[in-house]
Amino acid sequence: MDYSSAELMIVNAARLLKDGDVVFVGVGQPNMACNLAKRTHAPNLTMIYEAGVIGAEPAHLPLSIGDPTLVSGALSVVSMYDIFSNYLQRGNVDVGFLGGAQIDRFGNINATLIGSDYAHPKIRLPGSGGAQEIAAWANRCYIMTPHQKRRFPEKVDFLTSAGYLGGAGGREKAGLRGKGPIGVVTDLGFMQPDETGELILTALHPGKSAQMAIENTGWALKVAAHLQTTQPVTEHELKILREELDPTGIYLKGG
Amino acid sequence: MPKLTSLQDAIAQHVHDGDMVYAAGFTHLIPFAAGHEIIRQRRKNLILARATPDLIYDQMVAAGCAQKVIFSYMGNPGVGSLRIVRSAIEKGELDWEEYSHFGMISRLQAGAAGLPFMPMNQTAATDLESANPLIQRVTDPYSGREVIVVPALTPDVAIVHAQRADANGNAHLWGIIGEQKEVAFAAKRVILTAEEIVDESVIRSDPNRTMIPGFIVSAVCHVPGAAHPSYAQGYYDRDNEFYLAWDKISADPALTQAYLDEWVYGVKDRAEYWQKLGAEKLTKLQVEARVSAAVNYGKY
Protein backbone atom coordinates (compact mmCIF):
# COMPACT_ATOMS: atom_id res chain seq x y z
CA MET A 1 0.00 0.00 0.00
CA ASP A 2 1.29 3.43 -0.94
CA TYR A 3 1.22 6.32 1.49
CA SER A 4 3.11 9.54 2.06
CA SER A 5 5.40 10.34 4.99
CA ALA A 6 2.76 12.73 6.26
CA GLU A 7 0.09 10.02 6.23
CA LEU A 8 2.41 7.63 8.06
CA MET A 9 3.04 10.18 10.84
CA ILE A 10 -0.59 11.22 11.15
CA VAL A 11 -1.83 7.63 11.45
CA ASN A 12 0.77 6.80 14.10
CA ALA A 13 0.06 9.99 16.03
CA ALA A 14 -3.68 9.28 15.97
CA ARG A 15 -3.10 5.87 17.57
CA LEU A 16 -1.47 7.54 20.60
CA LEU A 17 -4.76 9.11 21.62
CA LYS A 18 -7.01 7.25 24.04
CA ASP A 19 -10.79 7.25 23.94
CA GLY A 20 -11.96 9.88 26.41
CA ASP A 21 -8.83 12.00 26.17
CA VAL A 22 -9.14 15.78 26.26
CA VAL A 23 -6.71 16.95 23.59
CA PHE A 24 -5.38 20.42 22.81
CA VAL A 25 -5.32 20.38 19.01
CA GLY A 26 -2.81 22.22 16.86
CA VAL A 27 -3.23 23.25 13.26
CA GLY A 28 -2.24 21.05 10.30
CA GLN A 29 -1.10 17.47 10.87
CA PRO A 30 -2.00 17.24 14.60
CA ASN A 31 -5.47 18.40 13.63
CA MET A 32 -5.65 15.53 11.10
CA ALA A 33 -4.40 13.03 13.69
CA CYS A 34 -7.03 14.05 16.26
CA ASN A 35 -9.85 14.01 13.73
CA LEU A 36 -8.71 10.56 12.51
CA ALA A 37 -8.61 9.21 16.08
CA LYS A 38 -12.12 10.53 16.73
CA ARG A 39 -13.41 8.79 13.61
CA THR A 40 -11.72 5.47 14.49
CA HIS A 41 -10.83 4.24 17.98
CA ALA A 42 -11.51 7.36 20.06
CA PRO A 43 -15.08 8.60 19.39
CA ASN A 44 -15.19 10.18 22.85
CA LEU A 45 -12.17 12.39 22.25
CA THR A 46 -12.78 15.99 23.31
CA MET A 47 -10.96 18.38 21.00
CA ILE A 48 -9.94 21.76 22.44
CA TYR A 49 -8.58 24.53 20.26
CA GLU A 50 -6.50 27.38 21.67
CA ALA A 51 -8.88 29.87 20.09
CA GLY A 52 -11.18 28.92 22.98
CA VAL A 53 -13.31 26.16 21.44
CA ILE A 54 -14.11 23.07 23.49
CA GLY A 55 -15.56 19.89 22.03
CA ALA A 56 -15.32 20.99 18.43
CA GLU A 57 -16.88 18.75 15.80
CA PRO A 58 -15.81 20.44 12.55
CA ALA A 59 -17.89 19.52 9.51
CA HIS A 60 -14.77 19.87 7.37
CA LEU A 61 -11.09 20.30 8.11
CA PRO A 62 -10.42 23.91 9.11
CA LEU A 63 -7.61 25.86 7.39
CA SER A 64 -6.75 27.66 10.62
CA ILE A 65 -7.40 26.88 14.27
CA GLY A 66 -9.86 29.78 14.38
CA ASP A 67 -12.21 28.79 11.54
CA PRO A 68 -15.98 29.16 12.08
CA THR A 69 -16.65 25.45 11.44
CA LEU A 70 -14.98 24.76 14.80
CA VAL A 71 -17.55 26.88 16.61
CA SER A 72 -20.84 25.70 15.13
CA GLY A 73 -21.93 22.65 17.13
CA ALA A 74 -19.11 22.87 19.71
CA LEU A 75 -19.74 22.14 23.39
CA SER A 76 -18.47 25.51 24.56
CA VAL A 77 -16.63 28.61 23.42
CA VAL A 78 -14.64 30.63 25.95
CA SER A 79 -12.13 33.48 25.97
CA MET A 80 -8.41 32.89 25.43
CA TYR A 81 -7.76 33.79 29.07
CA ASP A 82 -10.20 31.09 30.17
CA ILE A 83 -8.83 28.39 27.88
CA PHE A 84 -5.26 28.95 29.03
CA SER A 85 -6.08 29.35 32.73
CA ASN A 86 -9.10 27.20 33.62
CA TYR A 87 -8.45 24.49 31.09
CA LEU A 88 -4.69 24.25 30.50
CA GLN A 89 -3.02 25.76 33.58
CA ARG A 90 -5.52 24.12 35.93
CA GLY A 91 -4.63 20.69 34.55
CA ASN A 92 -7.77 19.83 32.60
CA VAL A 93 -5.97 18.88 29.37
CA ASP A 94 -4.72 15.31 28.87
CA VAL A 95 -2.78 15.62 25.63
CA GLY A 96 -0.95 18.34 23.74
CA PHE A 97 0.49 18.00 20.25
CA LEU A 98 3.55 20.03 19.43
CA GLY A 99 5.81 20.67 16.49
CA GLY A 100 8.69 23.03 15.89
CA ALA A 101 11.62 23.92 13.72
CA GLN A 102 14.04 22.20 16.10
CA ILE A 103 13.65 19.46 18.73
CA ASP A 104 16.74 18.61 20.75
CA ARG A 105 18.13 15.56 22.56
CA PHE A 106 16.01 16.28 25.65
CA GLY A 107 12.82 17.02 23.73
CA ASN A 108 13.07 20.80 24.10
CA ILE A 109 11.42 22.67 21.24
CA ASN A 110 12.38 25.78 19.29
CA ALA A 111 9.65 27.68 17.43
CA THR A 112 11.15 31.15 17.88
CA LEU A 113 14.21 31.71 15.71
CA ILE A 114 17.15 30.16 13.90
CA GLY A 115 20.48 31.71 14.85
CA SER A 116 22.38 32.43 18.01
CA ASP A 117 21.38 36.06 18.61
CA TYR A 118 17.78 36.78 19.66
CA ALA A 119 18.11 40.45 18.75
CA HIS A 120 19.34 39.63 15.23
CA PRO A 121 17.55 36.47 14.12
CA LYS A 122 18.85 34.75 10.99
CA ILE A 123 15.38 33.31 10.45
CA ARG A 124 12.51 34.60 12.52
CA LEU A 125 9.83 31.95 13.22
CA PRO A 126 6.25 32.65 14.41
CA GLY A 127 7.03 32.23 18.12
CA SER A 128 5.44 30.30 20.97
CA GLY A 129 1.77 30.95 20.56
CA GLY A 130 0.32 28.57 23.13
CA ALA A 131 3.09 25.96 22.73
CA GLN A 132 5.03 27.11 25.80
CA GLU A 133 2.01 26.49 28.05
CA ILE A 134 0.91 23.28 26.33
CA ALA A 135 4.39 21.78 26.73
CA ALA A 136 4.48 22.76 30.40
CA TRP A 137 0.98 21.93 31.53
CA ALA A 138 -0.71 19.23 29.40
CA ASN A 139 -0.60 15.87 31.21
CA ARG A 140 1.31 14.35 28.29
CA CYS A 141 2.71 15.72 25.05
CA TYR A 142 3.52 14.28 21.66
CA ILE A 143 5.72 15.83 19.04
CA MET A 144 5.21 15.21 15.32
CA THR A 145 7.95 16.05 12.86
CA PRO A 146 9.74 14.53 9.86
CA HIS A 147 13.03 12.85 10.74
CA GLN A 148 15.67 15.27 9.43
CA LYS A 149 19.05 16.12 10.92
CA ARG A 150 18.44 19.89 10.89
CA ARG A 151 15.22 19.38 12.87
CA PHE A 152 16.94 17.27 15.54
CA PRO A 153 20.03 19.19 16.72
CA GLU A 154 21.91 18.29 19.89
CA LYS A 155 20.68 21.57 21.43
CA VAL A 156 17.97 24.00 20.26
CA ASP A 157 19.00 27.53 19.20
CA PHE A 158 16.24 28.91 21.45
CA LEU A 159 14.20 27.01 24.02
CA THR A 160 10.60 28.00 23.27
CA SER A 161 8.85 25.06 24.94
CA ALA A 162 10.14 22.76 27.64
CA GLY A 163 10.91 19.11 27.05
CA TYR A 164 13.05 17.54 29.76
CA LEU A 165 15.22 20.71 29.92
CA GLY A 166 18.73 19.52 30.96
CA GLY A 167 17.66 15.92 31.56
CA ALA A 168 15.54 13.76 33.86
CA GLY A 169 14.22 15.66 36.86
CA GLY A 170 14.54 19.02 35.09
CA ARG A 171 10.81 19.52 34.76
CA GLU A 172 10.08 18.69 38.39
CA LYS A 173 12.79 21.10 39.52
CA ALA A 174 11.31 23.87 37.34
CA GLY A 175 7.86 23.23 38.80
CA LEU A 176 6.13 22.03 35.61
CA ARG A 177 2.99 20.00 36.15
CA GLY A 178 2.80 17.86 32.97
CA LYS A 179 4.82 14.78 32.07
CA GLY A 180 6.38 16.40 29.01
CA PRO A 181 7.06 14.95 25.54
CA ILE A 182 6.63 11.23 26.16
CA GLY A 183 6.73 10.41 22.45
CA VAL A 184 8.12 11.86 19.22
CA VAL A 185 6.51 10.57 16.03
CA THR A 186 8.62 10.88 12.89
CA ASP A 187 8.35 9.42 9.42
CA LEU A 188 10.91 6.78 10.42
CA GLY A 189 9.56 5.70 13.79
CA PHE A 190 9.23 6.72 17.43
CA MET A 191 11.61 8.32 19.86
CA GLN A 192 10.90 8.28 23.59
CA PRO A 193 12.81 9.52 26.61
CA ASP A 194 14.99 7.04 28.47
CA GLU A 195 15.57 7.24 32.22
CA THR A 196 17.93 10.22 31.75
CA GLY A 197 15.38 12.18 29.72
CA GLU A 198 17.29 11.70 26.45
CA LEU A 199 15.24 10.78 23.39
CA ILE A 200 16.15 7.34 22.08
CA LEU A 201 14.79 5.30 19.17
CA THR A 202 12.14 2.92 20.49
CA ALA A 203 10.22 1.90 17.36
CA LEU A 204 10.53 1.87 13.59
CA HIS A 205 7.82 2.00 10.97
CA PRO A 206 7.75 -1.04 8.67
CA GLY A 207 10.59 -0.94 6.14
CA LYS A 208 12.62 1.75 7.97
CA SER A 209 16.01 1.08 9.54
CA ALA A 210 17.70 2.24 12.72
CA GLN A 211 20.62 3.36 10.57
CA MET A 212 18.34 5.81 8.71
CA ALA A 213 17.19 7.27 12.03
CA ILE A 214 20.74 7.54 13.37
CA GLU A 215 21.93 9.30 10.20
CA ASN A 216 19.07 11.78 10.38
CA THR A 217 19.50 12.75 14.03
CA GLY A 218 21.87 15.49 15.19
CA TRP A 219 23.04 13.69 18.32
CA ALA A 220 24.40 10.16 18.79
CA LEU A 221 20.99 8.49 18.77
CA LYS A 222 20.75 5.47 21.04
CA VAL A 223 18.60 2.52 20.01
CA ALA A 224 16.38 0.77 22.55
CA ALA A 225 17.30 -2.80 23.43
CA HIS A 226 13.87 -4.01 22.38
CA LEU A 227 13.20 -2.01 19.24
CA GLN A 228 9.52 -2.28 18.26
CA THR A 229 7.91 -2.17 14.83
CA THR A 230 4.75 -0.08 14.39
CA GLN A 231 1.59 -1.65 12.99
CA PRO A 232 1.19 -1.04 9.25
CA VAL A 233 -1.07 1.79 8.11
CA THR A 234 -4.49 0.35 7.22
CA GLU A 235 -6.66 1.01 4.20
CA HIS A 236 -9.44 2.11 6.54
CA GLU A 237 -7.25 4.83 8.09
CA LEU A 238 -6.06 6.04 4.69
CA LYS A 239 -9.60 6.14 3.35
CA ILE A 240 -10.77 8.40 6.19
CA LEU A 241 -7.76 10.68 5.76
CA ARG A 242 -8.05 10.98 2.00
CA GLU A 243 -11.79 10.94 1.47
CA GLU A 244 -13.17 12.62 4.58
CA LEU A 245 -10.49 14.77 6.16
CA ASP A 246 -8.29 16.13 3.40
CA PRO A 247 -9.80 15.42 -0.01
CA THR A 248 -7.64 18.10 -1.67
CA GLY A 249 -4.44 16.78 -0.10
CA ILE A 250 -3.25 19.99 1.57
CA TYR A 251 -1.74 18.18 4.55
CA LEU A 252 -1.33 14.65 3.27
CA LYS A 253 1.02 15.14 0.34
CA GLY A 254 3.96 16.62 2.17
CA GLY A 255 6.61 15.16 4.42
CA MET B 1 -22.76 62.46 23.69
CA PRO B 2 -23.63 60.51 20.56
CA LYS B 3 -21.08 57.78 19.95
CA LEU B 4 -22.40 56.62 16.62
CA THR B 5 -20.04 58.06 14.06
CA SER B 6 -18.30 57.27 10.79
CA LEU B 7 -15.19 55.09 10.92
CA GLN B 8 -13.22 57.93 9.31
CA ASP B 9 -14.13 60.28 12.15
CA ALA B 10 -13.55 57.65 14.83
CA ILE B 11 -10.01 56.95 13.58
CA ALA B 12 -9.27 60.66 13.09
CA GLN B 13 -10.37 61.45 16.61
CA HIS B 14 -9.07 58.48 18.58
CA VAL B 15 -5.95 57.11 16.84
CA HIS B 16 -2.89 59.32 17.01
CA ASP B 17 0.67 58.94 15.73
CA GLY B 18 2.72 56.95 18.24
CA ASP B 19 -0.30 55.31 19.93
CA MET B 20 -0.35 51.72 21.04
CA VAL B 21 -3.16 50.15 19.05
CA TYR B 22 -4.65 46.74 19.77
CA ALA B 23 -6.85 45.57 16.88
CA ALA B 24 -8.43 42.57 18.62
CA GLY B 25 -9.40 39.08 17.62
CA PHE B 26 -8.19 35.52 17.32
CA THR B 27 -8.81 34.80 13.62
CA HIS B 28 -12.45 35.86 14.10
CA LEU B 29 -13.86 39.43 13.78
CA ILE B 30 -10.49 40.91 12.83
CA PRO B 31 -11.12 44.65 12.34
CA PHE B 32 -9.71 44.97 8.82
CA ALA B 33 -11.87 48.00 7.94
CA ALA B 34 -10.41 50.04 10.82
CA GLY B 35 -6.88 48.92 9.93
CA HIS B 36 -7.39 50.07 6.35
CA GLU B 37 -8.74 53.41 7.54
CA ILE B 38 -5.65 53.89 9.74
CA ILE B 39 -3.49 53.23 6.66
CA ARG B 40 -5.54 55.71 4.59
CA GLN B 41 -5.11 58.37 7.27
CA ARG B 42 -1.35 57.62 7.20
CA ARG B 43 -0.78 57.17 10.91
CA LYS B 44 2.90 56.74 11.86
CA ASN B 45 5.01 55.15 14.61
CA LEU B 46 2.19 53.05 16.00
CA ILE B 47 2.90 50.22 18.41
CA LEU B 48 0.80 47.36 17.12
CA ALA B 49 -0.14 44.87 19.83
CA ARG B 50 -2.02 41.62 19.39
CA ALA B 51 -1.47 38.02 20.52
CA THR B 52 -1.86 36.91 16.92
CA PRO B 53 -0.88 39.70 14.52
CA ASP B 54 -2.10 38.64 11.11
CA LEU B 55 -2.63 40.08 7.65
CA ILE B 56 -3.90 43.48 8.79
CA TYR B 57 -0.69 44.09 10.76
CA ASP B 58 1.33 42.87 7.76
CA GLN B 59 -0.49 45.50 5.69
CA MET B 60 -0.06 48.25 8.30
CA VAL B 61 3.66 47.50 8.59
CA ALA B 62 3.97 47.48 4.78
CA ALA B 63 2.22 50.87 4.67
CA GLY B 64 4.74 52.33 7.15
CA CYS B 65 2.33 52.83 10.06
CA ALA B 66 4.29 50.93 12.72
CA GLN B 67 7.46 51.26 14.76
CA LYS B 68 6.95 48.16 16.89
CA VAL B 69 4.89 44.99 17.29
CA ILE B 70 3.98 43.20 20.52
CA PHE B 71 2.85 39.61 19.95
CA SER B 72 2.83 35.96 20.96
CA TYR B 73 2.34 34.25 17.59
CA MET B 74 3.22 35.96 14.34
CA GLY B 75 1.81 34.05 11.40
CA ASN B 76 -0.68 33.88 8.56
CA PRO B 77 -3.17 31.56 10.33
CA GLY B 78 -3.23 28.15 8.69
CA VAL B 79 -1.00 29.29 5.84
CA GLY B 80 2.47 30.04 7.21
CA SER B 81 4.73 32.99 7.67
CA LEU B 82 3.61 36.57 8.22
CA ARG B 83 6.10 37.67 5.62
CA ILE B 84 6.21 41.45 5.91
CA VAL B 85 6.40 41.67 9.70
CA ARG B 86 8.90 38.82 9.73
CA SER B 87 11.13 40.38 7.09
CA ALA B 88 11.02 43.80 8.83
CA ILE B 89 12.15 42.10 12.07
CA GLU B 90 14.89 40.14 10.31
CA LYS B 91 16.17 43.32 8.64
CA GLY B 92 16.14 45.19 11.94
CA GLU B 93 13.56 47.69 10.66
CA LEU B 94 10.87 46.91 13.22
CA ASP B 95 11.13 46.69 16.99
CA TRP B 96 9.32 43.82 18.74
CA GLU B 97 8.34 42.52 22.13
CA GLU B 98 7.34 38.92 22.57
CA TYR B 99 5.33 36.68 24.93
CA SER B 100 3.60 33.32 24.92
CA HIS B 101 -0.15 33.42 24.31
CA PHE B 102 -0.93 33.12 27.99
CA GLY B 103 1.67 35.75 28.88
CA MET B 104 0.17 38.18 26.37
CA ILE B 105 -3.42 37.52 27.43
CA SER B 106 -2.46 37.73 31.12
CA ARG B 107 -1.06 41.20 30.41
CA LEU B 108 -4.45 42.21 29.04
CA GLN B 109 -6.34 40.60 31.91
CA ALA B 110 -4.22 42.61 34.37
CA GLY B 111 -4.91 45.78 32.37
CA ALA B 112 -8.62 45.00 32.25
CA ALA B 113 -8.81 44.38 36.00
CA GLY B 114 -6.80 47.46 36.96
CA LEU B 115 -4.03 45.31 38.43
CA PRO B 116 -0.32 46.13 38.07
CA PHE B 117 0.62 42.62 36.91
CA MET B 118 -0.66 39.09 36.60
CA PRO B 119 0.95 35.89 37.90
CA MET B 120 1.13 32.66 35.95
CA ASN B 121 2.65 29.28 36.70
CA GLN B 122 6.15 28.38 35.55
CA THR B 123 6.66 27.14 32.02
CA ALA B 124 10.48 26.94 32.17
CA ALA B 125 10.73 29.19 29.09
CA THR B 126 13.92 30.73 30.40
CA ASP B 127 15.21 31.86 26.98
CA LEU B 128 12.14 34.09 26.57
CA GLU B 129 12.61 35.42 30.10
CA SER B 130 16.17 36.39 29.16
CA ALA B 131 15.01 37.95 25.88
CA ASN B 132 12.20 39.99 27.44
CA PRO B 133 13.06 41.70 30.76
CA LEU B 134 9.38 42.56 31.34
CA ILE B 135 8.81 38.89 32.16
CA GLN B 136 9.76 38.58 35.82
CA ARG B 137 9.54 36.18 38.73
CA VAL B 138 8.15 36.85 42.20
CA THR B 139 7.84 34.63 45.22
CA ASP B 140 4.35 33.45 46.04
CA PRO B 141 3.95 34.65 49.66
CA TYR B 142 1.75 31.67 50.50
CA SER B 143 3.74 28.71 49.18
CA GLY B 144 7.19 30.29 48.87
CA ARG B 145 7.45 29.08 45.26
CA GLU B 146 8.35 31.36 42.37
CA VAL B 147 5.70 32.38 39.86
CA ILE B 148 6.07 34.24 36.58
CA VAL B 149 4.59 37.74 36.38
CA VAL B 150 3.84 39.95 33.41
CA PRO B 151 2.91 43.65 33.59
CA ALA B 152 -0.51 45.05 32.74
CA LEU B 153 -0.99 46.05 29.10
CA THR B 154 -3.10 49.16 28.67
CA PRO B 155 -3.23 50.10 24.97
CA ASP B 156 -4.12 53.65 24.00
CA VAL B 157 -6.78 52.33 21.65
CA ALA B 158 -8.58 49.00 21.37
CA ILE B 159 -10.38 48.26 18.13
CA VAL B 160 -13.09 45.63 18.40
CA HIS B 161 -15.47 44.38 15.76
CA ALA B 162 -18.80 42.95 16.97
CA GLN B 163 -21.74 41.24 15.31
CA ARG B 164 -24.19 43.73 16.76
CA ALA B 165 -24.23 46.74 19.02
CA ASP B 166 -26.60 49.49 19.98
CA ALA B 167 -25.86 53.16 19.33
CA ASN B 168 -24.25 53.47 22.78
CA GLY B 169 -21.79 50.66 22.12
CA ASN B 170 -23.34 47.86 24.17
CA ALA B 171 -22.07 44.97 22.08
CA HIS B 172 -23.04 41.35 21.49
CA LEU B 173 -20.27 39.04 20.31
CA TRP B 174 -20.46 35.29 19.78
CA GLY B 175 -18.28 32.62 18.26
CA ILE B 176 -14.57 32.82 19.03
CA ILE B 177 -14.26 35.64 21.56
CA GLY B 178 -10.46 35.62 21.87
CA GLU B 179 -9.38 38.64 23.92
CA GLN B 180 -11.98 41.22 22.84
CA LYS B 181 -13.53 41.73 26.26
CA GLU B 182 -10.16 41.94 28.04
CA VAL B 183 -8.68 44.46 25.60
CA ALA B 184 -11.79 46.64 25.67
CA PHE B 185 -11.51 46.97 29.46
CA ALA B 186 -7.71 47.32 29.37
CA ALA B 187 -7.54 50.09 26.76
CA LYS B 188 -7.82 53.83 27.34
CA ARG B 189 -10.15 54.28 24.35
CA VAL B 190 -12.34 51.76 22.49
CA ILE B 191 -13.43 51.99 18.88
CA LEU B 192 -16.23 49.56 18.21
CA THR B 193 -17.29 48.58 14.69
CA ALA B 194 -20.37 46.41 14.21
CA GLU B 195 -22.04 44.37 11.48
CA GLU B 196 -25.40 45.69 12.67
CA ILE B 197 -26.55 48.57 14.82
CA VAL B 198 -29.62 47.36 16.71
CA ASP B 199 -32.08 48.86 19.10
CA GLU B 200 -31.14 48.73 22.78
CA SER B 201 -34.07 46.33 23.32
CA VAL B 202 -32.27 43.69 21.21
CA ILE B 203 -29.23 43.94 23.48
CA ARG B 204 -31.48 43.78 26.55
CA SER B 205 -33.19 40.65 25.18
CA ASP B 206 -29.98 38.66 25.76
CA PRO B 207 -27.83 40.38 28.39
CA ASN B 208 -25.49 37.39 28.90
CA ARG B 209 -24.23 37.94 25.35
CA THR B 210 -23.11 41.51 26.03
CA MET B 211 -19.31 41.29 26.15
CA ILE B 212 -18.68 45.00 26.14
CA PRO B 213 -20.76 47.64 27.96
CA GLY B 214 -21.32 50.89 26.13
CA PHE B 215 -19.90 53.07 28.88
CA ILE B 216 -16.32 51.96 28.12
CA VAL B 217 -16.75 52.57 24.38
CA SER B 218 -15.55 55.83 22.79
CA ALA B 219 -16.98 55.47 19.29
CA VAL B 220 -19.46 53.15 17.59
CA CYS B 221 -19.33 52.67 13.81
CA HIS B 222 -21.72 50.76 11.61
CA VAL B 223 -19.43 48.88 9.22
CA PRO B 224 -20.98 45.78 7.62
CA GLY B 225 -18.37 43.37 6.30
CA ALA B 226 -15.63 45.07 8.36
CA ALA B 227 -13.87 41.79 9.12
CA HIS B 228 -13.27 40.53 5.56
CA PRO B 229 -11.08 38.54 4.73
CA SER B 230 -11.61 37.40 8.32
CA TYR B 231 -15.17 36.46 9.21
CA ALA B 232 -18.12 37.25 11.42
CA GLN B 233 -19.69 34.07 12.84
CA GLY B 234 -23.15 33.61 11.35
CA TYR B 235 -22.77 36.59 9.00
CA TYR B 236 -20.10 35.54 6.48
CA ASP B 237 -17.38 32.93 6.14
CA ARG B 238 -13.62 33.33 6.33
CA ASP B 239 -12.16 34.09 2.89
CA ASN B 240 -9.48 31.40 3.05
CA GLU B 241 -8.62 32.00 -0.60
CA PHE B 242 -7.44 35.48 0.27
CA TYR B 243 -5.29 34.23 3.17
CA LEU B 244 -3.62 31.85 0.71
CA ALA B 245 -3.29 34.62 -1.92
CA TRP B 246 -1.69 36.98 0.63
CA ASP B 247 1.17 34.49 1.00
CA LYS B 248 2.14 35.34 -2.60
CA ILE B 249 1.24 39.05 -2.52
CA SER B 250 3.26 39.64 0.66
CA ALA B 251 6.31 37.84 -0.77
CA ASP B 252 6.71 40.59 -3.39
CA PRO B 253 6.97 44.28 -2.37
CA ALA B 254 5.61 45.42 -5.75
CA LEU B 255 2.54 43.20 -5.43
CA THR B 256 2.04 44.38 -1.85
CA GLN B 257 2.17 48.03 -2.92
CA ALA B 258 -0.22 47.30 -5.78
CA TYR B 259 -2.60 45.64 -3.30
CA LEU B 260 -2.50 48.62 -0.96
CA ASP B 261 -2.99 51.04 -3.86
CA GLU B 262 -5.97 49.17 -5.22
CA TRP B 263 -7.75 47.88 -2.10
CA VAL B 264 -6.84 50.40 0.62
CA TYR B 265 -5.83 53.78 -0.85
CA GLY B 266 -8.00 53.16 -3.93
CA VAL B 267 -11.27 52.91 -2.04
CA LYS B 268 -13.01 55.48 0.13
CA ASP B 269 -14.45 53.12 2.73
CA ARG B 270 -15.63 49.59 3.43
CA ALA B 271 -18.78 50.00 1.34
CA GLU B 272 -16.67 50.81 -1.71
CA TYR B 273 -14.32 47.91 -0.86
CA TRP B 274 -17.28 45.52 -0.92
CA GLN B 275 -18.60 47.02 -4.15
CA LYS B 276 -15.24 46.27 -5.65
CA LEU B 277 -15.16 42.72 -4.23
CA GLY B 278 -18.45 42.14 -6.01
CA ALA B 279 -21.63 40.16 -5.55
CA GLU B 280 -20.00 36.88 -6.49
CA LYS B 281 -17.59 37.03 -3.54
CA LEU B 282 -20.43 37.98 -1.21
CA THR B 283 -22.46 34.99 -2.37
CA LYS B 284 -19.49 32.69 -1.96
CA LEU B 285 -18.95 33.75 1.64
CA GLN B 286 -22.61 33.56 2.65
CA VAL B 287 -23.44 30.98 5.31
CA GLU B 288 -26.53 28.93 5.95
CA ALA B 289 -28.25 29.80 9.23
CA ARG B 290 -27.76 27.62 12.31
CA VAL B 291 -29.76 29.30 15.07
CA SER B 292 -29.29 28.48 18.75
CA ALA B 293 -32.16 27.28 20.89
CA ALA B 294 -33.99 30.25 22.39
CA VAL B 295 -33.15 31.21 25.95
CA ASN B 296 -35.97 32.09 28.35
CA TYR B 297 -34.97 34.84 30.75
CA GLY B 298 -38.48 35.04 32.18
CA LYS B 299 -40.63 38.09 32.98
CA TYR B 300 -40.09 39.24 36.57
Interface residues (C-beta under 8 A of the other chain):
Chain A: V27 G28 E50 A51 G52 V53 P62 L63 S64 I65 G66 D67 P68 L70 V71 S72 G73 V77 V78 S79 M80 Y81 F84 S85 L88 Q89 T112 Y118 H120 P121 K122 I123 R124 P126 G127 S128 G129 G130 A131 Q132 E133 A135 A136 W137 F158 L159 T160 S161 A162 L165 G170 R171 A174 G175 L176 R177
Chain B: F26 T27 H28 A51 T52 F71 S72 Y73 M74 G75 P77 G78 V79 S81 L82 R86 I89 E90 G92 E98 Y99 S100 H101 F102 G103 I105 S106 L108 Q109 M120 N121 Q122 T123 A124 A125 T126 D127 L128 S130 A131 R145 E146 W174 G175 I176 I177 G178 E179 K181 E182 Y231 Q233 D237 R238 N240 Y243 V287 R290
